[in-house]
Amino acid sequence: MPANEAAWDDLQAILTGTAGHCQCQRQRLGDRDWWHLPVAERSAILESEVHCGDPRATETIGIVAYDADEPVAWCAVDRRSVYGRLRGSPVPWKERDEDKDDDTVWAIACFVVRRGFRGRGYMYPLVAAAVDHARDRGARAVEGYPLVTGGKEVIWDEMSVGALGPFLAAGFTEVSHPTKRRVVMRIDFT
């Protein structure tokens, strides 16, 4: 469901550990600004962006997944242009000539599956729901930047961008492969 329809406490139940430290702000702010910002300030920024508990809010920056009444996962999805870290990275732009400020292209920037619920396949419906969320809000395309593990060990936050399988299952196609372990996946609605 859109995050504005979820409770703030439910989102915070998902964002524990490293994700609780990040508060889904590293991708948005970029490393330099994020690094020196206290967690309480990151949390306040996130709360102002998601509008949890306000189903009438016209904007929110992600979706929250539930299993029955239990909050289990979060996905950050918003206009690609708002992600400072993404804009500064060569990964999505290598081999492509695109306008970084095109607000009709959205990005799935981050996933968090709550500890105790991982490995149950929540990523598949989460990617599909993120696509619907973006399309319903006027996106003409959605991108994702999943990690291709190739059986190699994954370090602490590398999988926060997602794995390739859920993107393929949702109908994304590869538009570039800028590094050995990262692909740019995209689905166009036009």
N, C-alpha and C positions, 0 to 999 in steps of 0.2 A: 504494500500500500504506500501511497505517497507519504513522506515523512511528516508532513503537516497534519496527517490524520492519525499519527501514532503519538503515544505519550513520550515526553522527554525522558522519563525514567526508564522506559523500555529501550530507547536508543542507547542510553548510558549503560544499560545491562549488557548490551552487545559490545560496546566499546570499552573493553577491559584490557589490561596488560598494555602492550605496545600501542594498540589502537586507542586506549584511554589517554595515553600520553600525547598522541598525535591529535586527537579530536577531529580527524579528517580535515586538517588544515595544511598539511605539508604540500600537498598537490596544489592547493589553491593559492597559498602564499608564496611558495617557492622556498628553497632551502635557507637562504640568508635571512629572510624575514621570520620564517618559522622557528629557526634554531633558537633565537633569543627571546621568543615570546613565552611567558609563563603558561603553564597548562590551564590555569584558571581563565586566562584571557583567550586562549584557543577555544576553550569550552564556551565562553560567552559569545564568541564570534559564530561558532557552529549553531548555538541556540538561536541566534538572531537570523541565521540563514535557513534553518529547517522549518521554523514556525510550528514546531510540534504542538499538538493540542489545539490547533486552529484550522479546522477543515475548510474554512472559508478563505484562507490565505491564497492569494493568486500565484505565489511562487514557493517552491521548496527545492532543495538541492539534492534530493535523493529519495530512496525508498527503503522501507523497513519490511522484512519478511517475518512472518509468524508461522509457528507450527501449533495449531489450535490457538490457545491464548498466550503461548510462550514466544517472546521475541527471540529470533534466532540469527538474523543476518541483516546487514546494512550494505547498500550500494550507493556510492556517490555518482550521480549522473546530472550533468548540467551542460550549458553551452561550453564548447571547447575553449573559447576565448578567455574564460574566467580562471583557468588553471595556470597560474604563474610558473609552476615547476615544469609543466608540460610545454608551455610556450618557450621556455629557455632551454629545453632539451633538444638535441639534434635528432633524437630517435624518430618522432613522427614526421619530421620534415625532410629527412634525408631522402633523396631521390624523388621528391615531390615539389611542385611549385603551386602552393596553395596559400590563400589569405588566412593568416592566423587569427584575424579579427572577424571572420565569418560566423556570426551568431546563429546561423541556421544549421551549422554542424555541431553536434553535441558529442560529448565524450563520456565514456564510462571510465572513471578515473581510479576507483578504489572499491575494494570489497572487504568486508569483515564478516566472518562466520563465527559466532560465539563459541567459545571453548565448551566442549561437551556435545556440540552439534556438528562438528566438522566431520567430513568424510561421508556424509549422508546424501550428497547430490544436490544440495541447496543452490549451488552456483547455476545450474541449468535454468530453473525457473526464475532465478534472480536476474540473469542476463536478459531473458525474454521479457520480463516485467520492466526492466530498465529501457528496453527498446520501445515498448508500448508507452511508457511514461514520457519519453522524449518526443515520440511521434505525436502524442496527444497534445503536446505543448508547442507544436509547430516546427519541430526539427525536420529538415529535409534529408539528413543523414546522421548516423551515429557511428562513432569510432570506439575501438577498444585497443589496448596495447598489451595483450597477454604475453606471458612468459612461456617459452617452449623449453621444457626441462631436459628433454632428451635423456631421461633417466639419471641426470646429475642431481646432486644434493642442492637443496634450496635453502638459502639463508633467511634470517628472521623475517624480513618484510617483502621479499621478492614476489611472493604470490599475492600480495595485496592488489596487484593489477589483474589477477585472474589467470586461469589456464586456458589453453587454446580450445579444448573440447566444447565448453559451453557456448563459445562464440560461434563455432562451426554449426552447432546444433540449432542456434537461433537464426542462421541464415547469413552470417557475416562471411565476407570473402577477404582474402589477403590482398592488400594494396601495396605493401612493401615489406621487406624483411631487412631492416636497417642494421641489425646485429645478429650474431649467431643465436641468441636466446630471446630476442624480442621481435614480434611481428606487429604490424599495424593492420588491424582488421576493420572492415567497414561494411555498413549496410545502408544503401540508398533507398529512399522512399519515392523518388521521382521516376 
